[in-house]
């Protein structure tokens, strides 16, 4: 996909006829509708400068009555190794394990690297088509890729810098010890562009939970990085890894709020009591969960995690690649899937579910008081063809415009 928008404004400018949510309408104590109104918005230096009563007679840019929402954020995606933009290819039944996939990657990465800049840009354009302006992107660090996956991804991001941002995770996809990846991880950790140290299934890939996590923790501490590890393992090894990581976060307060477990499928196989206990521990250590919902029949305990104050972020993970063919790139669709999966179907529940696309930013608080946008907020928004947040989630509404750092791009 080519970039679907054209630049309409940047710098300092004003918008009129912008629809914002203003409150809930109640029947007794039940929310039955979301109230909205039209406003004028001033943008300056990448921030929202003011939110004022609408002035339809002004010469400001016309928001056309579309609903303004916080722009979407994809918090777990692999931009560096997509097949998007290449001919259709379904998954092979021959590759069943992570180690099978590692061997396959070692074969195909040299060829894929030749076009990874262009394909990453195409995938970013797809995300933007659906209203995403920010991603946490995991890039391969392994002996086959070297630092080339990172270098190519950085080129793609540089080309997209006006309309898209990313925080980068150095991801040892082929293990730390299973392949000789430690020296490369140490090299990547020194780079300013790398924000997180990644990891992969420490027992099943590298054979030792403590050895792998200890290295990851120390590398993050030494270079003041966050941590975001992939953990597909379930059962005893999965839970041992999660608990060990929580212990380390509690021991090292500087890692709290910056440590995440991606996938964490072990949490989906616990009893309610066990789930409550681990949710309390995750919250204590301020260790978050990055989830790609849904995943092959596995229902993650997201409501319970949220109840206990665990930070839960959502991403597409793989979009049309050799690991999965199902990622759409649409964060609003992810929110819709979550609503369907957990039975969020009332006006109030659907309005809350938008948080899984925006990563916790909501226009109205629990009581229906307007809390976004406010002067000083980042000018990162979308305009959507919906009457309210609840409708946008339920109907996966079309995105008409995207704003990043105050740069406004309107659909062609």
C-alpha positions, -999 to +999 in steps of 0.1 A: +000+000+000+012+035-008+008+063+018-030+069+018-029+106+029-017+139+017-003+167+039-030+193+047-013+214+074+018+215+096+032+240+122+006+264+136-030+262+123-066+259+134-094+234+127-132+240+129-162+216+129-142+190+149-165+166+167-155+157+203-171+136+229-185+157+258-202+133+281-225+104+286-263+104+285-279+082+312-312+063+317-313+060+355-276+050+361-271+033+328-251+049+300-273+048+269-256+073+246-224+094+242-229+131+237-207+151+213-203+186+201-184+206+174-153+225+184-124+246+171-089+233+178-056+252+176-024+233+168+010+247+176+045+231+178+032+195+177+008+202+206-029+210+210-028+246+219-065+252+226-100+236+225-126+263+219-163+266+210-168+260+173-164+289+149-179+277+117-174+311+100-137+311+105-112+304+077-098+274+097-093+240+081-127+221+081-129+190+102-162+182+084-179+170+115-157+139+118-150+125+153-116+133+166-099+105+186-064+099+199-042+084+172-036+047+175-005+029+188+006-006+179+027-018+209+040-051+194+048-055+158+076-068+136+082-042+109+115-056+097+105-089+083+071-086+067+061-103+035+036-075+029+040-062-006+052-096-019+030-122-035+006-141-012+022-169+008+004-190+034+021-208+062+040-240+056+028-271+076+064-283+077+074-255+102+058-263+135+082-251+162+101-219+170+133-237+162+119-248+128+112-211+121+147-200+132+162-225+107+139-211+080+148-175+088+185-183+085+177-194+049+156-165+038+168-134+057+197-126+033+173-123+004+146-105+024+171-079+036+175-067+000+140-052+000+132-048+037+134-010+036+106-007+010+085-035+026+088-019+060+076+014+045+047-003+028+037-020+061+039+014+080+016+029+053-009+001+060-008+008+097-013+045+089-042+037+066-059+024+098-050+054+120-017+042+137+010+068+141+033+050+166+046+015+171+069-005+194+088-025+168+108-056+174+137-060+150+158-091+145+193-093+161+209-126+151+241-138+133+223-140+100+209-104+101+237-088+120+226-052+125+212-050+090+176-054+100+179-025+123+198-004+098+171-010+071+143-003+096+159+029+106+160+040+069+123+033+065+115+052+097+136+082+086+115+083+054+084+083+075+095+106+103+069+133+096+039+109+100+051+080+121+072+072+152+086+040+167+104+028+197+127-001+189+133-035+206+165-054+199+150-089+196+173-120+196+149-141+175+174-169+172+182-171+209+211-156+229+231-188+232+213-211+207+231-189+181+260-167+189+239-135+194+254-121+227+280-099+210+254-084+187+230-077+215+257-059+234+265-039+203+228-030+197+223-021+234+248+008+230+228+024+202+207+055+211+179+044+187+173+012+206+149+016+236+143-019+248+162-052+252+142-081+239+142-118+246+128-152+235+116-183+254+147-187+277+142-224+286+130-239+253+155-220+231+185-214+253+180-240+280+183-218+311+158-193+325+181-176+350+211-173+327+191-156+299+170-133+321+201-123+342+220-113+310+189-094+297+184-076+330+220-065+333+222-054+296+191-032+302+205-018+335+239-011+320+225+009+291+193+023+307+169+004+284+135-011+289+128-049+286+103-066+264+107-104+260+087-128+239+074-157+260+054-184+243+062-211+269+032-222+290+031-243+322+059-244+348+086-228+326+064-200+314+053-191+350+088-195+364+101-170+337+074-145+345+079-147+383+117-145+379+113-114+358+090-098+383+115-106+411+142-088+391+119-058+385+111-055+422+149-057+430+156-030+404+131-002+407+146+015+376+131-013+355+096-009+369+072+005+343+097-003+316+095-041+317+071-061+296+063-097+288+050-101+252+024-129+247+028-145+281+005-174+271+012-191+304-013-167+320-041-181+299-038-215+315-042-206+352-071-210+376-089-177+386-071-178+420-037-183+404-045-155+379-054-131+407-021-139+425+001-133+394-018-102+385-011-088+420+026-096+415+028-081+380+012-049+394+036-049+423+066-051+400+051-028+375+057-054+348+034-050+318+019-075+293+020-069+256-006-091+239-016-098+204-054-106+207-067-132+198-041-160+195-050-195+183-078-202+208-059-188+237-080-164+258-057-141+278-070-129+312-069-092+302-099-081+323-084-096+354-050-081+347-066-047+341-086-050+373-054-054+394-037-024+376-014-043+353-004-023+323-017-042+292-007-030+257-019-045+224-003-050+190-008-067+157+025-087+161+029-102+126+012-087+095+013-110+065+046-128+071+059-164+075+048-165+112+012-155+107-011-144+079-038-129+101-025-095+113-045-068+096-025-037+108-058-023+122-057-014+159-094-005+158-101-040+147-080-053+176-102-033+200-133-047+182-120-083+187-113-076+223-149-063+227-163-094+211-140-118+229-148-105+264-184-095+258-180-057+259-212-046+241-229-017+260-223+019+251-201+023+282-181-009+277-174-002+241-163+033+248-138+019+273-125-006+248-111+021+226-082+022+251-067-009+235-062+010+202-050+042+218-031+025+246-051+040+275-060+074+263-098+079+263-118+111+255-141+106+285-133+093+320-153+066+338-179+093+350-183+108+315-161+139+322-141+151+292-104+144+298-091+146+262-081+166+244-066+193+266-041+221+259-006+207+260-016+172+248+004+158+219-012+166+185-015+129+176-051+123+165-073+106+139-105+118+124-130+090+119-164+086+104-182+077+136-206+094+160-187+083+191-159+060+205-184+031+210-195+032+174-159+034+161-150+002+180-181-017+171-181-008+134-143-005+129-150+029+114-130+044+085-102+068+093-104+100+073-073+118+086-042+112+107-021+137+127+014+131+140+034+158+158+009+183+145+014+173+109-021+167+095-026+143+067-060+140+050-071+110+030-067+113-007 
